[in-house]
Amino acid sequence: MTATAGVSINKFLAKMASGQNKPNGLTVILPEDAIAFVEQLPIEKFHGIGEVTLQFAIRFFAHSLFRPFAIVNIIE
């Protein structure tokens, strides 16, 4: 029997962590590593991102939801 687990500071990060070392692994995301972990993930790895949202995000955020100033050029 195999099991995969993710442990982190909240449910969202724990779910993201559980997908990292499948099919038989444990991933722990410490609080001080949370931002770096999330920044390196492609948008399509985020739970709840469907095809329409993915296409919007790629168009406006250049493959990272964590580049907060990417939308500034659209507004100006």
PyMOL commands that set and color helices and strands:
alter all, ss='L'
color gray80, all
select helices_A, chain A and resi 11-18+31-39+43-45+51-61+72-75
alter helices_A, ss='H'
color red, helices_A
select strands_A, chain A and resi 5-7+26-28
alter strands_A, ss='S'
color yellow, strands_A
deselect
rebuild
show_as cartoon
